Amino acid sequence: MNKFLTLIVAIALLAIAGCNTIRGVGQDIQKAGSVIEGAGKK
């Protein structure tokens, strides 16, 4: 369980570092939503 939590935290930190700004976070979420929406239409 401890290794799993560490992995999740590491992934979250990498994602946050990759976004760099609040605007970047919003764009990433929008892109993810578009992918999910596209998959739902198929």
C-alpha positions as CSV (number, residue, x, y, z in Angstrom):
1,M,0.0,0.0,0.0
2,N,2.8,2.4,0.8
3,K,4.5,1.8,-2.5
4,F,1.2,2.4,-4.3
5,L,0.7,5.7,-2.5
6,T,4.3,6.8,-3.3
7,L,3.7,6.0,-7.0
8,I,0.5,8.0,-7.0
9,V,2.2,11.0,-5.4
10,A,5.1,10.8,-7.8
11,I,2.8,10.8,-10.8
12,A,0.8,13.7,-9.4
13,L,4.0,15.8,-8.9
14,L,5.2,15.0,-12.4
15,A,1.8,16.1,-13.8
16,I,1.8,19.3,-11.8
17,A,5.4,20.1,-12.8
18,G,4.5,19.4,-16.5
19,C,1.6,21.8,-16.4
20,N,3.5,24.7,-14.8
21,T,0.5,27.0,-14.5
22,I,-3.1,27.0,-13.7
23,R,-3.9,27.7,-17.3
24,G,-1.8,24.7,-18.3
25,V,-3.8,22.6,-15.9
26,G,-7.1,23.8,-17.4
27,Q,-5.8,22.9,-20.9
28,D,-4.7,19.5,-19.8
29,I,-8.1,18.8,-18.3
30,Q,-9.9,20.1,-21.4
31,K,-7.8,17.8,-23.6
32,A,-8.6,14.8,-21.4
33,G,-12.3,15.7,-21.5
34,S,-12.1,15.8,-25.3
35,V,-10.5,12.4,-25.5
36,I,-13.2,10.9,-23.2
37,E,-16.0,12.6,-25.1
38,G,-14.6,11.2,-28.4
39,A,-14.4,7.7,-27.0
40,G,-18.0,8.0,-25.8
41,K,-19.2,9.0,-29.3
42,K,-17.8,5.8,-30.8
